[in-house]
Amino acid sequence: MTWTIKVRGESTTLKPVDSLRAVYPSNEFKATAKLEDYRSRFGEVIRGKQLVDAGLRTANHRMFQRAGWRFVAPKAHVVEAATNRAPVSTAGIAREIFVTDSGNVLVATNLLTVKLRGEVSEEEARQILEQDGVTVVRRLCFGLTLYEVRVPLGAPIPEVIDRLQSTGRYEWVEPSLLQSLKPKEQAIPEDMEFESQWHHRNTGVDEDGFPFGKAGEDLGSLQAWAITKGKGTRIAVIDTGMQIDHPDLKQGIVGGGYFLTDEFGESQFFPMAANTATFPREHHGTFCLGLAGARTNGSGQQDQGGCGLAPDAGLIAIACPSDNLTTQTTLACAIHFAVDPSSFDPSTTPEDGAHVLSCSLDTDNPLFSVLAEAITFAAKEGRNKLGVPILWAVDNEIGCITRDPVCCLPEVIAVGKYNRDGLWGVNASGEQLALLAPGVEVFSTTTGSDNDFDTGTSYAAPLAAGVAALVLAIHPEWTAAQVRQKLLDSCRPMNGAVGHHIKFGFGKLNAFMAVS
């Protein structure tokens, strides 16, 4: 049942989360306890999507977890201990959980604040409080008869408040509830699994508050989003297939199509609008598309776990090749379609083309002239002759970047990867390597309307493409060459390297630096 409190003459309603309790384990228990010990002593530990399903805001309950609290589906003795605010044997304490209408988490304490009626001396006030069965913790000297008091164990807080208010001796009686009070930083998206996306915001801890990674080693996405989220731009991702009806992607897709190649090497183009049901669905492309521009969603929306680097950008999904077999001519056509869809789909215009292009496909040597021609065309003629920035993933294996001739083309921005510790993630090296972006255990959309972690330079490229889209959202008049230079100038040095390094390029890309 809900708990209604009178606050300055107005009623405020708090909703208890009946299915959960908050437990704070003792230091002795935490020192040796494993997950199974939590289960056996308190109940099943609940986290992630289950907490959102219970109505708790993601960013809010994370604060409690980092402070050492654990939310559990409680055993009977934990429910009783929480109701009476009593210890749980030697394992710690249990408390009731409440949520506000906006989903903010509040955890009960043993404390109340009270204001006595009339003009009474401090001695008289303490006598009244003692008679009413509460213990003075401290007088709050910014009010004449204002006190923080402790409630004895054994009685539910709502009952104690009702009893005190019924005496007529108090102007008001209010509970002291634990809540998250954090700096007014850039707004954190409410997506259920945003905290898993260290590439946006690396706090140096995992979702349960344990050390993991190095704080600050990220793209600076939150700061960048305070300036722009890429509205008005379009990112084309060319890959083997995408789940275009993924809940986190479908609202952002503004165009696309796929190429089917037969056994003779001839390909046929199918515009997306007429063939959404048969559009190729592959994990790799779905993951890349989500990193570039998955939507930002409200708390509790099912299957919408994280968001892309440019969450307001339009997405152009292009599947090529089908079944991983095609020709470089067909790939060249996919690039042409990305920047001028009207060349394949008469229902579109050149103005419907991409502002940024990302590709993480592995082309084999030798580079045939047709592919180079298509890339040159996109980089010079696309976007009404301003050119389209082209982000391409380098090889994941250690070796010379020249093994992949596409990444060596002057129009291509070749992207490697780094990890959540800010360290080199291992990839091909060479003079043509432009920069690094997160690509180790990053979190994004997957087929089956799901989300997961994956690793590869393939995923650094669409993140870098998202940064390029943010830049163009602010400077739509810039050429592809200007965007490229801005990205290079927005890299943080790796290992103190100044300028270009064959392993690190110009360093670790930072979105905030790129848009500020």
Backbone torsions as a table, in degrees:
resi	resn	phi	psi	omega
1	MET	NA	154.1	-178.8
2	THR	-77.1	161.7	-178.4
3	TRP	-122.6	115.0	-177.8
4	THR	-102.2	127.3	-177.8
5	ILE	-121.0	137.6	174.7
6	LYS	-83.9	119.6	179.5
7	VAL	-122.4	109.4	179.9
8	ARG	50.4	46.5	175.7
9	GLY	85.4	-7.3	-179.8
10	GLU	-116.2	148.5	-177.8
11	SER	-86.6	132.3	174.8
12	THR	-118.2	131.2	-176.9
13	THR	-105.6	128.2	173.7
14	LEU	-112.2	136.1	-178.8
15	LYS	-105.4	120.7	176.5
16	PRO	-71.3	144.5	174.3
17	VAL	-93.0	91.4	-170.5
18	ASP	-64.6	-26.0	-175.3
19	SER	-83.1	-10.2	-174.6
20	LEU	-129.4	158.1	167.9
21	ARG	-137.2	151.8	176.1
22	ALA	-96.6	131.2	178.0
23	VAL	-122.1	143.0	176.8
24	TYR	-121.5	102.1	-174.7
25	PRO	-67.9	149.3	176.5
26	SER	-68.7	159.7	179.1
27	ASN	-60.1	-38.1	-180.0
28	GLU	-63.4	-41.8	-179.6
29	PHE	-67.4	-45.8	-178.1
30	LYS	-62.8	-29.9	-173.9
31	ALA	-61.6	-30.8	-175.4
32	THR	-125.4	-9.3	-170.8
33	ALA	-71.9	140.6	170.4
34	LYS	-107.9	174.1	-176.7
35	LEU	-56.5	-38.0	-179.8
36	GLU	-65.2	-32.4	177.4
37	ASP	-66.4	-38.2	175.9
38	TYR	-62.3	-43.3	-179.1
39	ARG	-61.7	-45.7	-175.8
40	SER	-72.3	-30.8	-176.9
41	ARG	-88.7	-42.4	-173.1
42	PHE	-110.2	-39.7	-172.4
43	GLY	134.6	174.7	-177.5
44	GLU	-61.5	128.2	177.5
45	VAL	-74.9	126.4	-176.3
46	ILE	-106.7	135.8	-179.9
47	ARG	-155.4	175.4	175.3
48	GLY	59.5	-131.5	-174.0
49	LYS	-61.3	-32.4	-179.1
50	GLN	-64.3	-35.2	177.7
51	LEU	-68.5	-39.4	177.6
52	VAL	-64.7	-40.2	178.1
53	ASP	-60.5	-28.1	179.1
54	ALA	-82.4	-0.9	175.9
55	GLY	96.0	12.4	-178.3
56	LEU	-94.3	134.1	177.9
57	ARG	-68.1	136.1	-174.6
58	THR	-58.1	-55.2	-175.9
59	ALA	-62.3	-27.6	-176.5
60	ASN	-74.7	-49.9	-177.7
61	HIS	-71.3	-21.7	175.7
62	ARG	-61.1	-37.8	-179.8
63	MET	-58.3	-42.7	179.7
64	PHE	-67.2	-40.9	-179.8
65	GLN	-62.4	-40.3	-179.4
66	ARG	-68.5	-26.9	179.0
67	ALA	-81.9	-3.5	176.5
68	GLY	111.1	-7.5	178.4
69	TRP	-75.4	149.8	173.8
70	ARG	-129.0	137.1	178.1
71	PHE	-97.5	129.8	-173.9
72	VAL	-130.8	152.9	165.4
73	ALA	-82.4	101.5	-159.8
74	PRO	-75.7	148.9	165.9
75	LYS	-73.3	165.2	-174.1
76	ALA	-59.8	-39.8	-177.5
77	HIS	-71.6	-24.2	176.5
78	VAL	-73.5	-39.5	175.9
79	VAL	-59.2	-46.4	-179.4
80	GLU	-63.9	-42.6	-180.0
81	ALA	-64.2	-38.9	179.3
82	ALA	-67.0	-40.9	179.6
83	THR	-61.4	-41.4	-177.2
84	ASN	-96.9	1.4	179.3
85	ARG	56.5	42.9	-178.1
86	ALA	-105.2	158.3	177.6
87	PRO	-64.0	154.9	173.6
88	VAL	-100.3	93.2	-174.1
89	SER	41.1	-122.1	179.6
90	THR	-105.5	13.1	-170.4
91	ALA	-94.1	-13.7	-178.9
92	GLY	138.1	-150.4	-178.6
93	ILE	-123.8	159.0	177.0
94	ALA	-128.3	144.5	-178.1
95	ARG	-140.1	154.9	175.0
96	GLU	-75.8	152.0	-179.9
97	ILE	-114.3	136.3	174.6
98	PHE	-125.8	155.6	173.9
99	VAL	-128.7	146.6	173.8
100	THR	-83.2	176.1	179.8
101	ASP	-61.1	-28.6	-179.7
102	SER	-86.8	0.9	177.9
103	GLY	90.9	5.6	177.3
104	ASN	-68.6	140.7	-175.8
105	VAL	-89.5	134.4	174.5
106	LEU	-129.1	135.5	180.0
107	VAL	-117.6	131.7	-176.1
108	ALA	-65.9	151.5	174.0
109	THR	-128.8	-175.5	175.4
110	ASN	-90.9	7.8	-168.8
111	LEU	-109.9	147.3	171.5
112	LEU	-130.0	156.1	165.1
113	THR	-113.6	138.2	-176.2
114	VAL	-134.2	150.7	172.5
115	LYS	-127.6	118.8	-179.1
116	LEU	-77.8	152.7	178.4
117	ARG	-81.0	152.3	172.8
118	GLY	73.2	-175.0	179.2
119	GLU	-101.1	104.8	178.9
120	VAL	-124.3	148.3	178.7
121	SER	-72.9	167.2	178.6
122	GLU	-62.8	-39.2	179.5
123	GLU	-63.6	-44.1	179.0
124	GLU	-64.4	-39.7	179.9
125	ALA	-62.0	-44.8	-179.6
126	ARG	-64.1	-35.8	177.7
127	GLN	-65.3	-42.8	178.7
128	ILE	-61.6	-45.0	-178.3
129	LEU	-64.6	-39.0	178.0
130	GLU	-64.6	-42.1	178.9
131	GLN	-62.6	-33.6	-178.7
132	ASP	-84.8	5.9	170.1
133	GLY	81.2	22.0	175.9
134	VAL	-120.3	156.8	-177.3
135	THR	-107.1	130.7	179.2
136	VAL	-70.7	125.1	173.5
137	VAL	-89.2	-46.3	176.6
138	ARG	-167.2	151.6	170.8
139	ARG	-83.9	134.7	178.2
140	LEU	-93.7	102.9	-167.4
141	CYS	-73.9	-1.5	175.4
142	PHE	-85.4	4.8	174.3
143	GLY	-141.5	150.6	-174.5
144	LEU	-67.7	-40.0	-176.4
145	THR	-129.0	46.0	-174.1
146	LEU	-108.0	128.2	-175.9
147	TYR	-141.0	147.3	166.2
148	GLU	-99.3	129.1	-175.4
149	VAL	-129.1	155.9	177.6
150	ARG	-106.0	135.4	-180.0
151	VAL	-93.6	134.7	179.3
152	PRO	-66.2	155.8	179.1
153	LEU	-66.4	154.5	171.6
154	GLY	111.9	-21.0	-178.7
155	ALA	-121.8	137.2	176.3
156	PRO	-61.8	140.7	-177.6
157	ILE	-55.0	-46.1	179.9
158	PRO	-56.6	-37.8	179.4
159	GLU	-66.3	-39.7	179.6
160	VAL	-64.6	-43.4	-179.9
161	ILE	-62.1	-45.7	179.2
162	ASP	-60.3	-40.6	-179.2
163	ARG	-65.0	-43.8	-179.6
164	LEU	-65.7	-42.1	-178.9
165	GLN	-66.2	-31.2	-178.4
166	SER	-70.1	-15.1	-180.0
167	THR	-74.2	-20.8	-177.4
168	GLY	77.8	6.3	-176.5
169	ARG	-93.8	-0.9	-173.4
170	TYR	-124.4	137.1	170.8
171	GLU	-69.1	-42.2	174.7
172	TRP	-157.9	155.8	175.8
173	VAL	-134.7	122.1	-177.2
174	GLU	-131.2	146.5	177.6
175	PRO	-77.1	148.8	168.2
176	SER	-95.5	114.7	-175.9
177	LEU	-115.9	136.6	175.5
178	LEU	-67.4	132.5	177.7
179	GLN	-146.3	161.6	179.6
180	SER	-84.2	125.3	173.7
181	LEU	-119.8	109.7	-174.3
182	LYS	-124.7	159.3	177.8
183	PRO	-58.2	153.0	177.2
184	LYS	-78.8	75.8	178.8
185	GLU	-87.6	-176.1	174.3
186	GLN	-58.5	143.3	-177.3
187	ALA	-59.1	135.8	178.4
188	ILE	-96.1	126.9	-179.9
189	PRO	-55.9	147.6	-177.6
190	GLU	-85.3	3.7	-179.6
191	ASP	-54.2	139.1	-170.2
192	MET	-56.1	-37.9	-174.8
193	GLU	-112.1	26.7	-178.9
194	PHE	-58.8	-36.6	-178.3
195	GLU	-64.1	-18.9	176.7
196	SER	-77.4	-14.2	-176.5
197	GLN	-92.4	75.3	-177.7
198	TRP	-59.9	-24.0	-178.3
199	HIS	-66.5	-22.5	174.4
200	HIS	-86.6	-44.8	-173.2
201	ARG	-147.9	99.5	-177.2
202	ASN	-96.0	106.6	-178.3
203	THR	-90.9	-7.6	-178.2
204	GLY	83.0	5.9	176.6
205	VAL	-136.1	160.1	176.8
206	ASP	-87.6	-174.5	-174.0
207	GLU	-66.0	-16.9	178.2
208	ASP	-101.0	7.2	175.7
209	GLY	89.4	8.7	179.9
210	PHE	-91.3	146.8	-178.0
211	PRO	-56.1	131.0	-179.7
212	PHE	-164.1	109.5	-178.2
213	GLY	88.0	-171.7	-178.2
214	LYS	-124.4	122.1	-177.1
215	ALA	-56.7	137.3	177.5
216	GLY	89.8	-10.3	178.6
217	GLU	-85.0	79.9	-178.0
218	ASP	-152.0	-170.8	-176.9
219	LEU	-88.1	-3.7	-176.7
220	GLY	67.7	34.6	-173.7
221	SER	-62.9	-43.4	-176.8
222	LEU	-58.9	-43.8	179.7
223	GLN	-66.8	-38.4	179.0
224	ALA	-65.5	-40.2	-177.4
225	TRP	-67.4	-19.8	174.7
226	ALA	-67.4	-17.0	-179.7
227	ILE	-102.8	-47.2	179.1
228	THR	-159.8	151.5	172.9
229	LYS	-117.3	14.4	173.6
230	GLY	93.0	11.2	-178.7
231	LYS	-59.6	137.0	179.3
232	GLY	94.1	-5.5	178.3
233	THR	-108.4	164.8	177.6
234	ARG	-133.8	130.8	178.9
235	ILE	-111.4	124.3	174.0
236	ALA	-96.7	130.3	174.6
237	VAL	-116.4	120.6	177.5
238	ILE	-101.3	123.3	-178.2
239	ASP	-157.2	-174.4	-175.8
240	THR	-76.3	-14.5	179.4
241	GLY	162.2	161.8	-179.6
242	MET	-147.4	150.0	170.6
243	GLN	-85.4	93.9	-172.4
244	ILE	-74.9	-13.0	176.1
245	ASP	-100.0	16.1	175.6
246	HIS	-59.2	134.3	-176.8
247	PRO	-55.9	-27.3	-178.3
248	ASP	-88.2	-5.7	-175.1
249	LEU	-118.6	-33.7	-166.8
250	LYS	-60.7	-31.7	-179.6
251	GLN	-73.4	-17.4	-178.0
252	GLY	-96.6	-13.7	-174.4
253	ILE	-77.3	123.2	-177.2
254	VAL	-114.7	-0.3	179.8
255	GLY	175.9	176.9	177.7
256	GLY	144.8	-172.3	179.9
257	GLY	171.6	179.0	-179.6
258	TYR	-140.3	154.8	-179.4
259	PHE	-111.6	126.6	174.2
260	LEU	-105.2	129.8	-178.2
261	THR	-111.6	128.0	-179.2
262	ASP	-89.1	-176.1	-175.2
263	GLU	-69.7	-12.3	178.3
264	PHE	-93.4	-0.3	-179.8
265	GLY	86.4	2.4	178.0
266	GLU	-88.3	141.6	-176.4
267	SER	-119.4	153.3	177.3
268	GLN	-127.2	138.4	-178.7
269	PHE	-97.9	139.6	177.2
270	PHE	-126.7	116.7	177.4
271	PRO	-67.0	147.7	-175.0
272	MET	-60.9	-42.0	-171.8
273	ALA	-55.4	-34.5	-176.0
274	ALA	-92.9	-9.0	-170.5
275	ASN	-140.0	40.5	-177.1
276	THR	-63.6	-33.5	-176.7
277	ALA	-70.4	-28.2	-176.7
278	THR	-101.7	6.6	-179.4
279	PHE	-61.8	130.7	-178.5
280	PRO	-57.4	135.2	-178.6
281	ARG	-114.7	114.6	179.3
282	GLU	-135.2	146.1	-179.2
283	HIS	-60.9	-47.6	-172.4
284	HIS	-57.5	-50.2	-179.0
285	GLY	-68.5	-37.0	177.4
286	THR	-62.4	-40.5	179.8
287	PHE	-64.4	-46.0	-179.4
288	CYS	-63.8	-44.1	-178.0
289	LEU	-62.3	-38.8	178.6
290	GLY	-67.2	-38.5	178.6
291	LEU	-64.1	-35.3	179.8
292	ALA	-72.7	-44.5	-171.1
293	GLY	-158.3	33.4	172.7
294	ALA	-57.2	147.1	-175.2
295	ARG	-72.2	154.3	170.2
296	THR	-89.6	131.4	-172.6
297	ASN	-127.7	162.4	179.5
298	GLY	-75.2	163.4	-179.0
299	SER	-60.4	134.6	172.9
300	GLY	86.9	-2.2	178.3
301	GLN	-72.6	125.7	-172.1
302	GLN	-64.8	143.0	172.6
303	ASP	59.7	23.6	178.8
304	GLN	-123.4	80.5	-164.9
305	GLY	-83.0	-38.1	-176.6
306	GLY	-141.9	-170.3	179.7
307	CYS	-138.4	160.6	-178.6
308	GLY	-84.1	173.8	-178.9
309	LEU	-68.5	-33.4	175.9
310	ALA	-120.9	75.9	-169.5
311	PRO	-70.0	-10.8	176.5
312	ASP	-104.6	1.7	179.3
313	ALA	-76.8	150.1	172.0
314	GLY	-76.2	148.6	-177.4
315	LEU	-115.6	132.5	174.9
316	ILE	-112.9	111.4	-176.1
317	ALA	-95.8	120.8	-177.6
318	ILE	-126.2	116.0	179.9
319	ALA	-96.8	118.8	179.0
320	CYS	-169.1	120.1	8.1
321	PRO	-90.2	173.5	170.5
322	SER	-95.2	137.3	-178.2
323	ASP	56.5	26.7	176.6
324	ASN	63.8	12.4	178.3
325	LEU	-123.2	126.9	173.8
326	THR	-166.1	-170.8	177.0
327	THR	-113.5	162.0	176.7
328	GLN	-67.8	-22.0	174.9
329	THR	-64.5	-43.0	179.0
330	THR	-66.5	-39.8	176.2
331	LEU	-62.8	-38.6	176.7
332	ALA	-62.2	-38.5	177.5
333	CYS	-66.0	-36.2	177.7
334	ALA	-62.7	-40.1	177.4
335	ILE	-65.1	-42.0	177.6
336	HIS	-60.8	-45.7	178.6
337	PHE	-60.0	-38.0	-178.2
338	ALA	-58.2	-40.5	-174.6
339	VAL	-96.8	-17.7	177.5
340	ASP	-144.8	78.4	-176.5
341	PRO	-62.4	-22.6	-178.8
342	SER	-65.3	-18.2	178.8
343	SER	-70.8	-15.2	179.8
344	PHE	-124.8	-27.2	-175.5
345	ASP	-125.2	104.2	-175.1
346	PRO	-65.7	-12.2	178.3
347	SER	-80.5	-2.3	-178.4
348	THR	-115.1	174.9	176.7
349	THR	-128.0	165.2	176.2
350	PRO	-58.8	-28.0	-179.9
351	GLU	-69.4	-11.4	176.8
352	ASP	-85.5	0.5	-176.7
353	GLY	-73.9	173.6	-176.0
354	ALA	-76.0	149.8	170.4
355	HIS	-93.2	-25.3	-179.4
356	VAL	-139.5	144.2	179.5
357	LEU	-124.9	133.2	176.6
358	SER	-125.3	134.8	177.4
359	CYS	-143.5	136.2	179.2
360	SER	-127.9	34.2	177.8
361	LEU	-89.8	148.0	-176.5
362	ASP	-99.4	100.7	178.6
363	THR	-86.7	141.2	-177.5
364	ASP	-88.0	154.2	171.7
365	ASN	-69.8	153.7	-5.8
366	PRO	-83.4	162.6	174.2
367	LEU	-78.2	117.7	178.5
368	PHE	-82.7	153.0	-172.7
369	SER	-59.5	-31.2	-174.0
370	VAL	-64.8	-38.3	-179.8
371	LEU	-68.6	-41.9	177.8
372	ALA	-62.6	-37.5	178.2
373	GLU	-62.7	-42.6	-178.9
374	ALA	-65.5	-40.5	179.4
375	ILE	-66.4	-42.4	177.8
376	THR	-62.4	-41.8	178.3
377	PHE	-60.1	-46.8	-179.1
378	ALA	-63.1	-41.7	-175.8
379	ALA	-72.6	-19.6	-177.1
380	LYS	-112.9	-38.4	-173.0
381	GLU	-99.6	-21.1	-178.9
382	GLY	-65.7	162.5	177.8
383	ARG	56.1	46.7	177.6
384	ASN	57.0	45.5	175.8
385	LYS	71.1	10.2	170.9
386	LEU	-83.6	-20.4	178.9
387	GLY	92.1	149.3	179.6
388	VAL	-109.2	122.6	173.5
389	PRO	-62.0	134.0	-177.7
390	ILE	-117.7	114.8	178.7
391	LEU	-102.2	128.0	-176.5
392	TRP	-134.6	134.7	-179.3
393	ALA	-75.8	136.3	174.7
394	VAL	-83.0	171.9	178.7
395	ASP	-63.7	147.9	178.7
396	ASN	-78.5	-23.6	-176.6
397	GLU	-83.8	150.6	173.9
398	ILE	-64.2	131.9	-180.0
399	GLY	164.3	-175.6	-177.2
400	CYS	-84.1	134.9	-178.4
401	ILE	-62.4	-21.0	-178.4
402	THR	-66.6	-11.8	174.6
403	ARG	-64.5	-23.3	178.3
404	ASP	-113.2	94.8	-173.4
405	PRO	-63.4	-24.9	178.7
406	VAL	-60.4	-45.0	-177.4
407	CYS	-68.3	-11.7	179.9
408	CYS	-95.5	-5.8	177.7
409	LEU	-67.1	141.2	-176.0
410	PRO	-65.0	-23.2	-179.8
411	GLU	-82.2	-11.8	-174.5
412	VAL	-94.4	137.5	172.6
413	ILE	-96.9	105.4	-174.7
414	ALA	-84.0	127.6	-170.1
415	VAL	-118.6	127.7	171.3
416	GLY	-105.1	-168.7	-172.1
417	LYS	-130.9	153.8	169.2
418	TYR	-133.4	166.0	-174.3
419	ASN	-106.4	-178.3	-172.9
420	ARG	-73.5	-5.7	170.6
421	ASP	-92.6	1.4	-178.3
422	GLY	77.8	18.9	-177.2
423	LEU	-104.3	155.9	179.0
424	TRP	-55.1	130.5	-176.7
425	GLY	-89.6	2.7	179.4
426	VAL	78.3	115.9	175.8
427	ASN	-165.6	178.0	179.7
428	ALA	-61.8	150.7	-176.0
429	SER	-124.3	159.3	176.2
430	GLY	156.0	173.0	-177.9
431	GLU	-63.2	-26.1	-176.2
432	GLN	-84.1	-9.5	176.8
433	LEU	-65.2	123.5	-174.2
434	ALA	-88.7	-48.8	-172.1
435	LEU	-165.2	172.7	177.4
436	LEU	-117.6	147.1	172.9
437	ALA	-137.4	163.4	179.8
438	PRO	-56.9	136.5	-179.5
439	GLY	-156.0	9.9	-180.0
440	VAL	-115.2	118.5	-179.1
441	GLU	52.6	50.1	173.8
442	VAL	-89.9	160.3	-170.0
443	PHE	-117.4	129.2	-178.2
444	SER	-158.1	-172.3	-177.9
445	THR	-73.8	145.9	176.7
446	THR	-133.8	164.6	177.2
447	THR	-63.8	159.0	-174.0
448	GLY	83.6	18.6	-179.6
449	SER	55.3	42.3	-174.9
450	ASP	-125.4	-174.5	176.7
451	ASN	-140.4	152.4	179.9
452	ASP	-164.5	179.0	177.1
453	PHE	-98.7	150.9	173.9
454	ASP	-159.7	166.4	-174.7
455	THR	-132.3	140.6	173.6
456	GLY	156.9	155.2	172.9
457	THR	-61.4	-23.8	177.4
458	SER	-51.8	-31.3	-173.4
459	TYR	-96.1	-16.5	173.8
460	ALA	-71.3	-35.2	-176.7
461	ALA	-63.1	-49.7	179.6
462	PRO	-67.1	-27.8	173.8
463	LEU	-65.2	-44.3	177.0
464	ALA	-64.0	-35.6	176.6
465	ALA	-63.8	-36.8	176.4
466	GLY	-62.5	-39.1	177.4
467	VAL	-64.4	-42.1	178.0
468	ALA	-59.5	-38.0	178.5
469	ALA	-65.6	-38.8	176.7
470	LEU	-61.6	-41.6	179.4
471	VAL	-61.7	-44.6	-178.3
472	LEU	-71.4	-24.0	175.5
473	ALA	-64.8	-29.9	178.6
474	ILE	-90.1	-36.4	-176.2
475	HIS	-124.5	69.5	-177.6
476	PRO	-65.6	-15.5	-179.1
477	GLU	-86.3	-5.4	-176.5
478	TRP	-73.0	150.5	173.9
479	THR	-81.6	166.4	176.4
480	ALA	-59.3	-37.4	179.7
481	ALA	-65.2	-37.8	178.7
482	GLN	-67.9	-39.4	177.4
483	VAL	-63.4	-45.6	178.3
484	ARG	-55.3	-47.4	-177.7
485	GLN	-64.8	-37.1	178.4
486	LYS	-64.1	-40.3	177.5
487	LEU	-62.4	-45.1	-179.9
488	LEU	-64.1	-38.1	179.6
489	ASP	-72.6	-12.8	-176.4
490	SER	-103.0	22.4	179.2
491	CYS	-98.0	139.8	173.9
492	ARG	-89.9	139.6	-177.9
493	PRO	-60.4	145.8	175.0
494	MET	-104.8	126.7	178.6
495	ASN	55.4	32.3	177.4
496	GLY	75.2	5.0	-179.0
497	ALA	-67.6	129.6	178.6
498	VAL	-101.9	132.5	-177.8
499	GLY	77.5	-151.5	-176.3
500	HIS	-87.7	140.4	175.7
501	HIS	-128.8	139.8	-173.9
502	ILE	-64.9	-25.3	179.1
503	LYS	-89.6	-29.3	-170.4
504	PHE	-114.6	-3.5	-171.6
505	GLY	61.4	-136.6	177.5
506	PHE	-90.8	5.7	174.7
507	GLY	116.7	-159.1	-174.2
508	LYS	-92.1	119.5	-177.3
509	LEU	-63.9	140.9	178.1
510	ASN	-129.3	120.1	-175.7
511	ALA	-66.2	-39.9	-178.1
512	PHE	-63.7	-43.2	177.5
513	MET	-62.0	-32.4	-177.1
514	ALA	-71.7	-27.1	-175.7
515	VAL	-108.5	-0.2	-176.5
516	SER	-112.0	NA	NA
